[in-house]
Every structure is written in structure tokens, then in C-alpha cells.
């Protein structure tokens, strides 16, 4: 069990004293919880985590469950006090935080008294802990049938905090309760609550196989293109002032540029390396990106709309920026003569989850007044090499957008009418409530 080199006094009125009877009272209330017919598992989890937050005197208590591939965990329920809000959907991947995932396999309780002084927190201190003000954490793996199926995370905001043996014992008991509740609903709601994320995992695995194959082809293709551009330069030099030849050379160069864009997208699709997720303010990203988006719109009117307050999300900032840029460029290309309008809109929006719960997401929409997408293409829009641009597109831009959003635990909706335009909406799970 880890500990900090220094201990700070606990904030008055928050943590409970060692051996406090409130633990016994909380254990009793937890033991009475069960999953009744027709009651969503997440509603029961909500009762549990809000009670635990009060008993332990912490701001945030979350239940994270492993995906089928066991290479990532998804936030199924995160209670945030004093907002008393329930968050869900954020995904953490083992390849981004390997040390933490390893520690979960070897400790009954992962107790960190000061996140600034612990090696185990180093990899997610900057992207996760500091932005959320978390100074100490008490995490307990959830065991079912001898296997870890998730983690209960107790996150303390404020000064560093010493975790007593009684508190560590209580955290382990909470994890056991969550395991029991999960087992009760295994045949019903628990499986359905992860169905959408499991689909994401399968899609990412399929994309990874395709991507690795595409990446190998791209390397060879790039070498060929380098040879072509070299010969094009030689032809241009030899042609001198011959305008007809120079014009043909320029056409060749443009074709090579398109080929280079294709190879870059192929290489991106084939990359299976750790991303750099962090707590991101979407409104701030869009404001900083606004000038680039307007330039990329290339004469098409672009309107940016931000509805605040807006919760923060957990995503690779570069992924978010590239996804928005790809969508804006696609919207621009959907309008012949670049006559029309593009709207980039972000706000919080409710959507029903696969478990039947109503959840609040950060919704980012890029809408255009272009030609629209034929229904036969719309159904396959995020598959590799599917494009509405003919020989002007690579068919990989939206595939990459889908992959980036899926990595963050989100999903995409598309509305389109021929001759009317298209709206693509990214739904990103919140990691902390808006202020």
C-alpha cells in the first residue's frame, strides 16, 4: 500500500475519524441495496456512491468497469459532490496508463496520500489529477469470481490526506458491495450497460487490423510517390519555359499531393500507439482553433456557437482538434462553389444510453447547408475508403474521426438530407461538471 512522505491535516468536517461509527452505518445501508426488477443498475450504483462519498468525506466516487478486451476501463458511474451530479462514459486505456493498470492487479487497495509524491500517479498526474484538483486517492479493485472486473475510485479534493486502516477497509468493503450488485444484474442490465462500449472496442480492434495492413502499404506507396515527385522536378527543369509541359507537371504534382494525403491518413489509421488524453475544456479548444477553422472553410461562412456552462471531457486534445478540422473541411467540400454556411455548435445534451438511462454529454456539432449524403453512403459513412468526394477524397477522414471519438468513450450521430445539408454530432462523456 502506498503512502506519502508527508501528511497534511484533514479538512475540517470532511473525512471521518478512524473507527467512526458512520462506517458501520454506511455498511449497513450498502448491504440493503439490491437490483430490483426494472431498476437500472446505474441507479443502484448512484445510491451507493453518493452514500460512500458522504461516509468517507470525499468529493468524487466513481465505479469503473473493464471492457471485454480488458485493455481499458469505462466510467459507469461517477458521483461528484457538492454538485450531486452523476457522470459516466469516460474511458481510460491501459496503453496510456500502464503502471496504474499493473498496480490494480497486485493490491487489494491502492491508497495514495499525496498524488504529487507517488510514482504510481506520475503518468496521469498532469492529464487527470491536477486539472480536477485531486490530491489523494483510495482505489479498490472490484473482484467477481476471482477476477478483477473494475475499480471503485475515491478521489479527495483539497490538501493531501492520510488514509486510515479503517478507511482502507471500508473502501474494500464498498468494492465487494459493488461486485455483489453487479453479479445480481449480470443477466440483465449490467450486460446491456456496457453493450455500446463493447461495440466500440470491437470496432477499434477491427480498425486496428485494417490500419496495420494499410500502414504497411502506405510506407511502400510513399516511397513510390517520392520517386514520382523527383522525376516531376527533373521534367520541369528540362522543359524550361514550355508552358504546356509545365502545366502537365503541375497536374502531376497535385496528384502526388493527393497521394501524400492518402498515405498520411493510412499511416494515422495504422498507428496503435498510446494517445495523450487529458481533461479538456472543449469551449477553450474551439475558441483557440476558430481562426484556423475559418481559414479552412475557404470562403464559406463559418459560425461558432458555444453554449455555457460546459463540462470538461477526457480526450486527447490533438484528436479533438483534428476531428473538428476534418468535419469542417468535409462540410466545406460538400458545398459546390463554396456557397453556403457552416455552423460549429457545442453544448451539453441528454442522450439515452444502451442501459436505458438518461445521460448528459458534451455535444459538438458541425452542420452545413451542402448537398447532403445519399442514404446508401450514410449507412457506411465511417468505414474506411467510403467517400462522397469521388477521386478528390481518401475516404479515411471520417474513419479517423470515429476512431478518435470512440477512444474517448463517445459516439457519433449523423443527420443528412439530400439538397438540404448534413449535421454530424460528436457526443463526449463528461469527466467533471461545468461551473
Phi, psi and omega in degrees: 000131185277158178212159180268158181286338179227152180238134178253154178300146178286146176299136183299136174084355181259282183293155180262159180288154180301128178080010181303141182293345179297333176296317179297318180295319180293320178300319180296316179296320179295322181294338181272350179286141173206162182267105179277161178302129176084354180265122182299141179302321182296329177295321177292317176303321181300315177302317184294309187290326178292323177294317181295320179301320179290317183295319182272344181071043179243158182280327188225130173229124183232149174247118181245131182243142179289145172282171182302323183281353178060020178253004180202156176236143182243135178288111180271333183196122178227116181267130181240117178257142010268004180296338184055038179257153178249121180250158180196161170105338181297144182239135172246133183254139182302322183294339177272332184225061187296323183294320179294314180300322179294319181298326181297333182281347188238001182226141176287324176222133175258103183252120179238118184274333178214108186294342180283343185242015184245127178302326184295335183263358186302318187287337178237019177293312183285316183282338188234304190291308182298314180300333181264000178073020183278123183252337180213154182214148180225101187248135181234119177300146178261120181256138173218125182054039176078006183234142178286123179250352180177193182217142167259121184252122175253114188245119182264129178253130181131218180284159175306152188224135175275128178265124181279161175304323179295322180291320177296321178296319179296318179300319178295322179294323177298316179299322178295322178295317179296322177298318179296316180295320179297319180295322180300325185257012186303323183278351186235262192285329183297318180294320181290329183294337179256001186302314182296319182290324177298323176297319176302315183298318179295321179295320179294322179295317178296317179297327179294319178297311178299319183296318180295321176295315181297323181296319178296318177296320184298320180300314180293318181296323180296322178297320178297316181297322178299322177293319180297315182293329176295316178293327178297320178296319179295319179297317180297320179294318182289331183286336181059230184276006181294104186294327181296315179293318179300323178295319178294322178297319179298322176297322178295319180297319179297320179295321178293321177301317177297320177297322178294322176297320179296315181295324179296318177294321178297318179295319178296320180295329183271357181283122177241056182247161181303140174271183180234068181289155178197173177285120189236134172269105185298321180299318179295318179300314182294320179296320180289333184268353190304314182298317179297320180296319180292322176295319181293334178292341170053056176095343177280134180297128181237127180245129179255124181236124179236118179259114181249160005289154185226126178291159175270158182235169180244104186204158172290119184302320180296323177298315180297314181299318182290323179298314180295316180298316178301318181293321179294317179296319177298318180296318178299315183290344180278359183243103180304134181072007180054037177252116181158198183223146174240135178238125174251115189231137177223137177197174173274141183214144178274141173215146179277133180276173179295339179274359179091003179274155174266120183237152180256129181237165164271117184254121179246120185243136170240116184237146179226169178249038186273205189283344182085173184242127177302145184301324182292333177274326183302323182291340182240022192301328185260008175282148179301140173073010174269123184215153175259003187260006181063224183281002179269350182242158179268339183075018181242346184302310181287333174298318179292320178300314180299318181294318181296318180292319180297322178300330180272002180085012182261186178212171186232141172239145181230130170238134180206141175230131179300129180081353183249324181132183185223143174233124176243124184242126176262127177251117183245130179294144181277145176254340175203146185291153178288155180264000000 
